[in-house]
Amino acid sequence: MTEDKTSRLLERKLPTMISSTTDSTISEKSIVVSVKNQISSDLGGEAVILNMNTGIYHGLNEVGAFVWNLIEQPQVVTDIQQRLLQEYEIESPVCSNDLITLLKDLQDVGLIEVKNQTIA
């Protein structure tokens, strides 16, 4: 993996003007899953996703596509982070920050559902 990819693990190709209208926060204990009303495809290691509710396409780089493939099934954020740390050379705090940022971006454009676990 090159230094360029390591410095910005989860470079996203999502719209820069994103509305933050959701009240759901994402934490390391959150469970995330891609929404059903979307179509995605692999394009040479990257991903393109069509939000069928909005008709807007979104693109993810190689690392974002790796995350996207994981969240086709419900995943706890810490489990995703562990998989990224195993797969890529990145420091844990940077990985955590970039992963949460990516997931919030995906949530803001309606591509993932977030469920927060509560401790009884």
Secondary structure, 3 states (H helix, E strand, C coil): CCHHHHHCCCCEECCCCCCCCCCCCCCCCCEEEECCCEEEEEECCEEEEEECCCCEEEEECHHHHHHHHHCCCCEEHHHHHHHHHHHCCCCHHHHHHHHHHHHHHHHHCCCEEEECCCCC
